[in-house]
Amino acid sequence: MAKLITKWKLNDYFYSSINDENIKKDLDLYKSKGDAFIEMYKGKIASLTDEELFTYLEDVDSLNKDVERPTCCGIGPADG
């Protein structure tokens, strides 16, 4: 029986270090996306149609996925 070797490729999920140059770039991108989200939905959530509410929830999910990477490494907007 062949021995199975597990290899983990985590580069897509974690930064290389606290000094990774991609951190600032990503945080700037997430801030820009967050600002656009606020502009799109501020004061409008209560009046969204069913379809618009579904799109809103998809947008919330997308933003949450974006911020998982810096958060999982203990780096967030307050740190950076």
All heavy atoms as an XYZ file, in Angstrom:
640
protein
N       0.835     -1.175      0.000
C       0.000      0.000      0.000
C       0.887      1.248      0.000
O       1.835      1.340      0.772
C      -0.908     -0.020      1.235
C      -1.744      1.215      1.378
S      -2.735      1.193      2.879
C      -4.307      0.825      2.174
N       0.567      2.182     -0.878
C       1.356      3.415     -0.998
C       1.056      4.343      0.179
O      -0.074      4.440      0.647
C       1.010      4.124     -2.294
N       2.081      4.990      0.654
C       1.928      5.935      1.756
C       1.442      7.274      1.190
O       2.025      7.810      0.252
C       3.264      6.121      2.467
C       3.170      7.047      3.656
C       4.502      7.151      4.365
C       4.380      8.086      5.541
N       5.622      8.240      6.254
N       0.363      7.769      1.732
C      -0.177      9.055      1.302
C       0.513     10.185      2.061
O       0.724     10.093      3.261
C      -1.681      9.119      1.555
C      -2.532      8.117      0.792
C      -3.985      8.245      1.207
C      -2.389      8.321     -0.703
N       0.860     11.204      1.343
C       1.493     12.368      1.954
C       0.549     13.560      1.799
O       0.100     13.866      0.699
C       2.847     12.672      1.289
C       3.802     11.487      1.484
C       3.442     13.954      1.847
C       5.105     11.625      0.734
N       0.271     14.185      2.896
C      -0.591     15.360      2.867
C       0.257     16.604      2.673
O       1.242     16.803      3.367
C      -1.379     15.490      4.187
O      -2.143     14.303      4.372
C      -2.278     16.691      4.169
N      -0.123     17.418      1.707
C       0.552     18.694      1.475
C      -0.495     19.791      1.573
O      -1.548     19.710      0.958
C       1.215     18.727      0.096
C       2.405     17.829     -0.008
C       3.130     18.037     -1.308
C       4.335     17.120     -1.367
N       5.144     17.358     -2.554
N      -0.180     20.774      2.360
C      -1.082     21.891      2.555
C      -0.588     23.083      1.744
O       0.572     23.453      1.834
C      -1.136     22.280      4.028
C      -1.714     21.209      4.886
C      -1.070     20.142      5.418
C      -3.067     21.093      5.320
N      -1.911     19.373      6.155
C      -3.162     19.943      6.113
C      -4.204     21.864      5.119
C      -4.344     19.543      6.695
C      -5.385     21.459      5.710
C      -5.455     20.309      6.485
N      -1.477     23.707      0.990
C      -1.152     24.921      0.254
C      -2.002     26.033      0.867
O      -3.158     26.215      0.516
C      -1.467     24.771     -1.228
C      -1.073     25.992     -2.030
C      -1.351     25.802     -3.506
C      -0.965     27.061     -4.232
N      -2.078     27.748     -4.807
N      -1.424     26.761      1.790
C      -2.174     27.766      2.544
C      -1.869     29.191      2.106
O      -2.388     30.139      2.681
C      -1.894     27.599      4.037
C      -2.264     26.225      4.606
C      -1.845     26.132      6.067
C      -3.738     25.939      4.436
N      -1.067     29.359      1.080
C      -0.692     30.699      0.631
C      -1.897     31.548      0.251
O      -1.849     32.770      0.361
C       0.258     30.625     -0.560
C       1.563     29.969     -0.220
O       1.794     29.589      0.925
N       2.421     29.813     -1.203
N      -2.963     30.919     -0.225
C      -4.159     31.657     -0.616
C      -4.958     32.127      0.596
O      -5.854     32.951      0.457
C      -5.065     30.792     -1.492
C      -4.431     30.480     -2.837
O      -3.510     31.218     -3.258
O      -4.860     29.506     -3.475
N      -4.647     31.615      1.780
C      -5.433     31.910      2.968
C      -4.699     32.732      4.017
O      -5.329     33.345      4.865
C      -5.915     30.605      3.612
C      -6.724     29.780      2.650
C      -6.156     28.701      1.975
C      -8.044     30.104      2.375
C      -6.892     27.955      1.073
C      -8.788     29.360      1.464
C      -8.212     28.291      0.819
O      -8.935     27.564     -0.068
N      -3.384     32.726      3.980
C      -2.598     33.417      4.998
C      -1.527     34.279      4.343
O      -1.051     33.974      3.259
C      -1.918     32.413      5.945
C      -2.886     31.580      6.722
C      -3.190     30.299      6.312
C      -3.485     32.085      7.861
C      -4.081     29.524      7.030
C      -4.378     31.306      8.584
C      -4.679     30.037      8.169
N      -1.142     35.333      5.019
C      -0.015     36.150      4.579
C       1.276     35.474      5.015
O       1.295     34.702      5.963
C      -0.117     37.555      5.174
C      -1.331     38.295      4.681
C      -2.437     38.461      5.510
C      -1.388     38.810      3.401
C      -3.555     39.134      5.063
C      -2.511     39.481      2.951
C      -3.597     39.642      3.777
O      -4.706     40.298      3.327
N       2.347     35.808      4.340
C       3.629     35.176      4.647
C       4.165     35.624      6.004
O       4.867     34.881      6.674
C       4.651     35.476      3.559
O       4.873     36.872      3.449
N       3.850     36.866      6.404
C       4.281     37.379      7.702
C       3.493     38.649      8.006
O       2.743     39.138      7.164
C       5.781     37.703      7.696
O       6.021     38.892      6.970
N       3.710     39.196      9.192
C       3.073     40.447      9.586
C       3.534     41.606      8.696
O       2.861     42.614      8.570
C       3.329     40.746     11.085
C       2.456     41.891     11.588
C       4.778     41.083     11.332
C       1.073     41.497     11.912
N       4.672     41.417      8.020
C       5.233     42.460      7.156
C       4.936     42.236      5.672
O       5.483     42.945      4.831
C       6.744     42.553      7.366
C       7.081     42.931      8.787
O       6.483     43.827      9.359
N       8.027     42.224      9.375
N       4.084     41.273      5.353
C       3.746     40.977      3.960
C       3.206     42.233      3.285
O       2.293     42.883      3.791
C       2.707     39.857      3.920
C       2.463     39.318      2.527
O       2.413     40.113      1.568
O       2.297     38.093      2.403
N       3.758     42.571      2.131
C       3.361     43.794      1.427
C       1.919     43.747      0.913
O       1.325     44.790      0.610
C       4.322     44.072      0.271
C       4.334     42.973     -0.770
C       5.435     43.138     -1.799
O       6.545     43.532     -1.421
O       5.165     42.864     -2.970
N       1.350     42.566      0.835
C      -0.022     42.446      0.349
C      -1.064     42.851      1.400
O      -2.219     43.078      1.057
C      -0.299     41.020     -0.122
C       0.450     40.720     -1.391
O       0.434     41.496     -2.340
N       1.144     39.588     -1.404
N      -0.671     42.949      2.646
C      -1.629     43.283      3.705
C      -2.226     44.664      3.471
O      -3.448     44.827      3.440
C      -0.975     43.188      5.099
C      -0.612     41.745      5.403
C      -1.906     43.751      6.164
C       0.217     41.559      6.653
N      -1.400     45.675      3.298
C      -1.905     47.029      3.093
C      -2.738     47.103      1.823
O      -3.802     47.716      1.806
C      -0.781     48.049      3.045
C      -1.321     49.462      2.832
C      -0.304     50.526      3.059
C      -0.785     51.929      2.824
N      -2.152     52.202      2.544
N      -2.271     46.473      0.771
C      -3.010     46.464     -0.494
C      -4.403     45.862     -0.290
O      -5.413     46.427     -0.737
C      -2.239     45.678     -1.547
C      -2.917     45.631     -2.899
C      -2.159     44.732     -3.846
C      -2.497     43.320     -3.473
N      -2.183     42.285     -4.373
N      -4.462     44.740      0.398
C      -5.745     44.086      0.631
C      -6.642     44.920      1.537
O      -7.841     45.058      1.276
C      -5.538     42.695      1.230
C      -5.007     41.695      0.213
O      -5.011     41.999     -1.001
O      -4.582     40.609      0.636
N      -6.086     45.494      2.601
C      -6.893     46.316      3.498
C      -7.455     47.534      2.769
O      -8.611     47.916      2.990
C      -6.091     46.732      4.720
C      -5.780     45.614      5.713
C      -4.877     46.135      6.825
C      -7.046     45.016      6.284
N      -6.665     48.140      1.900
C      -7.161     49.268      1.101
C      -8.301     48.830      0.190
O      -9.311     49.539      0.050
C      -6.032     49.883      0.273
C      -5.017     50.639      1.106
O      -5.306     50.953      2.289
O      -3.911     50.907      0.581
N      -8.155     47.663     -0.417
C      -9.210     47.133     -1.283
C     -10.475     46.855     -0.480
O     -11.581     47.203     -0.905
C      -8.735     45.855     -1.983
C      -9.770     45.125     -2.827
C     -10.211     45.987     -4.001
C      -9.201     43.798     -3.317
N     -10.333     46.234      0.699
C     -11.504     45.920      1.520
C     -12.196     47.188      2.001
O     -13.416     47.256      2.064
C     -11.112     45.058      2.721
C     -10.381     43.782      2.347
C      -9.460     43.225      3.211
C     -10.595     43.147      1.127
C      -8.783     42.059      2.876
C      -9.917     41.996      0.789
C      -9.011     41.448      1.667
O      -8.334     40.306      1.331
N     -11.421     48.211      2.333
C     -12.014     49.484      2.755
C     -12.794     50.093      1.605
O     -13.905     50.584      1.789
C     -10.956     50.453      3.251
C     -11.561     51.802      3.613
C     -10.769     52.562      4.592
C     -11.332     53.891      4.993
N     -12.625     54.311      4.555
N     -12.237     50.054      0.419
C     -12.911     50.592     -0.760
C     -14.226     49.852     -1.023
O     -15.266     50.470     -1.288
C     -11.992     50.478     -1.974
O     -12.647     50.865     -3.138
N     -14.178     48.523     -0.931
C     -15.391     47.724     -1.126
C     -16.419     48.028     -0.038
O     -17.623     48.124     -0.312
C     -15.069     46.230     -1.114
C     -14.394     45.742     -2.368
C     -14.178     44.232     -2.274
C     -13.605     43.652     -3.525
N     -13.505     42.176     -3.453
N     -15.959     48.186      1.199
C     -16.861     48.505      2.300
C     -17.508     49.862      2.125
O     -18.715     50.023      2.356
N     -16.729     50.841      1.705
C     -17.275     52.177      1.460
C     -18.330     52.148      0.355
O     -19.372     52.794      0.459
C     -16.154     53.156      1.102
C     -15.244     53.477      2.268
O     -15.617     53.184      3.431
O     -14.143     54.016      2.019
N     -18.074     51.392     -0.711
C     -19.037     51.266     -1.810
C     -20.314     50.583     -1.328
O     -21.427     50.974     -1.702
C     -18.420     50.488     -2.970
N     -20.159     49.572     -0.480
C     -21.308     48.863      0.088
C     -22.166     49.817      0.923
O     -23.394     49.847      0.782
C     -20.805     47.694      0.947
C     -21.886     46.921      1.631
C     -22.559     45.911      0.973
C     -22.236     47.201      2.946
C     -23.566     45.188      1.607
C     -23.223     46.486      3.586
C     -23.898     45.477      2.913
N     -21.527     50.609      1.765
C     -22.255     51.573      2.595
C     -23.002     52.565      1.720
O     -24.181     52.856      1.946
C     -21.298     52.301      3.563
C     -20.799     51.327      4.628
C     -21.963     53.513      4.208
C     -19.636     51.854      5.449
N     -22.325     53.071      0.718
C     -22.946     54.040     -0.199
C     -24.170     53.433     -0.883
O     -25.190     54.087     -1.060
C     -21.917     54.485     -1.241
C     -22.425     55.509     -2.218
C     -22.659     56.876     -1.606
O     -21.965     57.217     -0.637
O     -23.541     57.597     -2.106
N     -24.068     52.167     -1.253
C     -25.161     51.514     -1.971
C     -26.382     51.251     -1.081
O     -27.517     51.398     -1.528
C     -24.686     50.193     -2.568
C     -25.767     49.446     -3.332
S     -25.161     47.940     -4.088
C     -24.195     48.636     -5.419
N     -26.154     50.897      0.182
C     -27.269     50.422      1.016
C     -27.670     51.342      2.176
O     -28.726     51.122      2.777
C     -26.943     49.035      1.568
C     -26.922     47.982      0.486
C     -25.726     47.391      0.086
C     -28.091     47.582     -0.152
C     -25.698     46.429     -0.913
C     -28.077     46.626     -1.147
C     -26.882     46.047     -1.526
O     -26.860     45.101     -2.508
N     -26.877     52.334      2.499
C     -27.182     53.180      3.654
C     -28.556     53.840      3.496
O     -28.836     54.496      2.496
C     -26.108     54.256      3.830
C     -26.300     55.065      5.097
C     -25.151     56.024      5.315
C     -25.326     56.768      6.621
N     -24.191     57.660      6.872
N     -29.410     53.615      4.501
C     -30.743     54.200      4.510
C     -31.746     53.537      3.586
O     -32.859     54.029      3.438
N     -31.361     52.428      2.966
C     -32.237     51.786      1.978
C     -32.675     50.371      2.351
O     -33.542     49.804      1.694
C     -31.520     51.730      0.628
C     -31.106     53.078      0.093
C     -30.267     52.938     -1.158
C     -29.716     54.285     -1.576
N     -28.743     54.170     -2.651
N     -32.074     49.804      3.377
C     -32.299     48.382      3.674
C     -33.776     48.074      3.948
O     -34.308     47.080      3.458
C     -31.406     47.919      4.839
C     -29.949     47.999      4.405
C     -31.752     46.494      5.277
C     -28.955     47.737      5.499
N     -34.454     48.928      4.697
C     -35.860     48.666      5.049
C     -36.778     48.662      3.836
O     -37.842     48.044      3.875
C     -36.338     49.704      6.060
N     -36.381     49.298      2.754
C     -37.257     49.385      1.582
C     -36.828     48.482      0.428
O     -37.365     48.587     -0.673
C     -37.323     50.843      1.092
O     -36.041     51.283      0.691
N     -35.899     47.583      0.662
C     -35.447     46.687     -0.405
C     -36.535     45.697     -0.794
O     -37.285     45.199      0.054
C     -34.201     45.916      0.036
C     -32.933     46.713      0.301
C     -31.825     45.791      0.795
C     -32.487     47.468     -0.934
N     -36.622     45.403     -2.084
C     -37.521     44.349     -2.553
C     -36.906     43.000     -2.179
O     -35.751     42.930     -1.733
C     -37.684     44.407     -4.083
O     -36.428     44.108     -4.696
C     -38.185     45.773     -4.545
N     -37.645     41.935     -2.382
C     -37.124     40.596     -2.094
C     -35.830     40.333     -2.868
O     -34.860     39.828     -2.309
C     -38.149     39.513     -2.457
C     -39.361     39.531     -1.553
O     -39.318     40.188     -0.502
O     -40.360     38.880     -1.912
N     -35.824     40.672     -4.154
C     -34.648     40.438     -4.986
C     -33.472     41.298     -4.530
O     -32.327     40.842     -4.486
C     -34.957     40.720     -6.456
C     -35.938     39.752     -7.082
C     -37.406     40.081     -6.767
O     -37.705     41.212     -6.335
O     -38.243     39.184     -6.945
N     -33.757     42.552     -4.182
C     -32.706     43.447     -3.706
C     -32.155     42.991     -2.358
O     -30.950     43.087     -2.111
C     -33.229     44.878     -3.601
C     -33.543     45.512     -4.942
C     -34.319     46.809     -4.819
O     -35.038     46.997     -3.818
O     -34.216     47.635     -5.747
N     -33.026     42.471     -1.495
C     -32.585     41.954     -0.208
C     -31.676     40.739     -0.406
O     -30.651     40.607      0.264
C     -33.774     41.582      0.677
C     -33.432     41.026      2.055
C     -32.629     42.039      2.875
C     -34.696     40.620      2.797
N     -32.024     39.888     -1.339
C     -31.184     38.733     -1.642
C     -29.805     39.191     -2.125
O     -28.776     38.662     -1.687
C     -31.858     37.833     -2.680
C     -31.079     36.588     -2.985
C     -31.098     35.518     -2.095
C     -30.329     36.484     -4.138
C     -30.373     34.365     -2.355
C     -29.604     35.339     -4.414
C     -29.626     34.276     -3.522
N     -29.782     40.173     -3.016
C     -28.511     40.722     -3.504
C     -27.727     41.345     -2.360
O     -26.504     41.170     -2.262
C     -28.767     41.763     -4.604
O     -29.457     41.131     -5.683
C     -27.469     42.360     -5.124
N     -28.415     42.056     -1.478
C     -27.768     42.651     -0.302
C     -27.090     41.562      0.536
O     -25.938     41.701      0.935
C     -28.808     43.403      0.528
C     -28.372     43.721      1.937
C     -27.539     44.811      2.198
C     -28.774     42.932      3.007
C     -27.127     45.102      3.488
C     -28.367     43.216      4.299
C     -27.542     44.303      4.536
O     -27.121     44.590      5.815
N     -27.793     40.473      0.799
C     -27.237     39.385      1.609
C     -26.056     38.723      0.910
O     -25.074     38.347      1.565
C     -28.322     38.359      1.942
C     -29.420     38.877      2.873
C     -30.547     37.859      2.998
C     -28.868     39.251      4.225
N     -26.120     38.598     -0.412
C     -24.967     38.072     -1.151
C     -23.775     39.018     -1.026
O     -22.634     38.570     -0.874
C     -25.318     37.879     -2.626
C     -26.231     36.709     -2.885
C     -26.534     36.528     -4.356
O     -26.726     37.535     -5.077
O     -26.578     35.362     -4.790
N     -24.040     40.316     -1.079
C     -22.967     41.307     -0.933
C     -22.352     41.248      0.467
O     -21.133     41.364      0.622
C     -23.484     42.719     -1.222
C     -23.827     42.936     -2.692
O     -23.428     42.110     -3.536
O     -24.508     43.947     -2.989
N     -23.183     41.068      1.497
C     -22.682     40.931      2.866
C     -21.773     39.707      2.956
O     -20.674     39.775      3.520
C     -23.843     40.820      3.887
C     -23.338     40.377      5.249
C     -24.595     42.129      4.000
N     -22.212     38.602      2.386
C     -21.420     37.376      2.407
C     -20.086     37.570      1.694
O     -19.037     37.139      2.179
C     -22.207     36.234      1.766
C     -21.512     34.901      1.891
O     -21.135     34.523      3.021
O     -21.345     34.229      0.854
N     -20.114     38.243      0.562
C     -18.889     38.505     -0.186
C     -17.912     39.356      0.626
O     -16.717     39.070      0.664
C     -19.230     39.204     -1.502
O     -18.067     39.534     -2.208
N     -18.416     40.398      1.280
C     -17.553     41.238      2.117
C     -16.966     40.442      3.277
O     -15.796     40.599      3.617
C     -18.327     42.440      2.654
C     -18.650     43.534      1.650
C     -19.583     44.566      2.271
C     -17.389     44.200      1.134
N     -17.779     39.592      3.885
C     -17.289     38.763      4.996
C     -16.164     37.846      4.541
O     -15.171     37.662      5.249
C     -18.416     37.946      5.612
C     -19.328     38.776      6.471
O     -18.924     39.794      7.016
N     -20.576     38.359      6.588
N     -16.305     37.269      3.364
C     -15.255     36.385      2.845
C     -13.979     37.175      2.576
O     -12.881     36.677      2.806
C     -15.733     35.680      1.583
C     -16.745     34.608      1.883
C     -17.252     33.946      0.632
C     -18.305     32.912      0.996
N     -18.935     32.335     -0.177
N     -14.136     38.413      2.099
C     -12.961     39.249      1.832
C     -12.161     39.514      3.097
O     -10.932     39.497      3.068
C     -13.378     40.603      1.238
C     -13.705     40.525     -0.238
O     -13.345     39.516     -0.885
O     -14.322     41.473     -0.753
N     -12.832     39.772      4.197
C     -12.105     40.165      5.407
C     -11.626     38.988      6.243
O     -10.905     39.181      7.208
C     -12.920     41.139      6.293
C     -13.231     42.409      5.546
C     -14.176     40.486      6.823
N     -11.983     37.772      5.870
C     -11.521     36.606      6.631
C     -10.004     36.469      6.618
O      -9.403     36.085      7.606
C     -12.138     35.322      6.081
C     -13.576     35.138      6.460
C     -14.194     33.927      5.802
O     -13.512     33.228      5.019
O     -15.371     33.674      6.065
N      -9.372     36.758      5.512
C      -7.927     36.539      5.402
C      -7.140     37.384      6.398
O      -6.371     36.836      7.174
C      -7.454     36.798      3.979
C      -6.002     36.457      3.787
C      -5.615     36.579      2.340
N      -4.221     36.201      2.163
C      -3.494     36.534      1.137
N      -4.022     37.237      0.166
N      -2.245     36.167      1.054
N      -7.301     38.709      6.418
C      -6.516     39.461      7.409
C      -6.953     39.186      8.841
O      -6.134     39.199      9.756
C      -6.737     40.923      7.035
C      -7.921     40.941      6.159
C      -8.018     39.590      5.515
N      -8.214     38.908      9.053
C      -8.701     38.654     10.397
C      -8.121     37.359     10.960
O      -7.752     37.289     12.121
C     -10.243     38.582     10.412
O     -10.742     39.810      9.892
C     -10.773     38.378     11.799
N      -8.013     36.330     10.122
C      -7.514     35.044     10.609
C      -6.059     35.137     11.024
O      -5.585     34.320     11.790
C      -7.707     33.952      9.553
S      -6.568     34.054      8.175
N      -5.370     36.142     10.560
C      -3.959     36.312     10.919
C      -3.779     37.334     12.029
O      -2.656     37.713     12.343
C      -3.158     36.747      9.696
S      -3.215     35.547      8.366
N      -4.870     37.806     12.602
C      -4.776     38.778     13.674
C      -4.433     40.177     13.190
O      -3.927     40.987     13.933
N      -4.719     40.428     11.917
C      -4.426     41.743     11.349
C      -5.741     42.325     10.859
O      -6.453     41.673     10.097
C      -3.461     41.617     10.148
C      -2.185     40.929     10.591
C      -3.170     42.977      9.543
C      -1.358     40.426      9.434
N      -6.063     43.486     11.277
C      -7.298     44.095     10.825
C      -7.124     45.596     10.700
O      -6.068     46.129     11.007
N      -8.168     46.280     10.254
C      -8.077     47.729     10.053
C      -7.601     48.482     11.301
O      -6.864     49.434     11.182
C      -9.494     48.111      9.664
C     -10.060     46.887      9.065
C      -9.431     45.732      9.823
N      -7.970     48.026     12.476
C      -7.535     48.711     13.691
C      -6.026     48.574     13.904
O      -5.415     49.377     14.588
C      -8.281     48.157     14.897
N      -5.430     47.534     13.312
C      -3.994     47.297     13.476
C      -3.155     47.980     12.408
O      -1.957     48.066     12.533
C      -3.688     45.793     13.414
C      -4.376     45.044     14.524
O      -4.415     45.566     15.639
O      -4.881     43.952     14.250
N      -3.825     48.374     11.341
C      -3.028     48.715     10.276
C      -2.914     49.904      9.565
O      -2.135     50.223      8.792
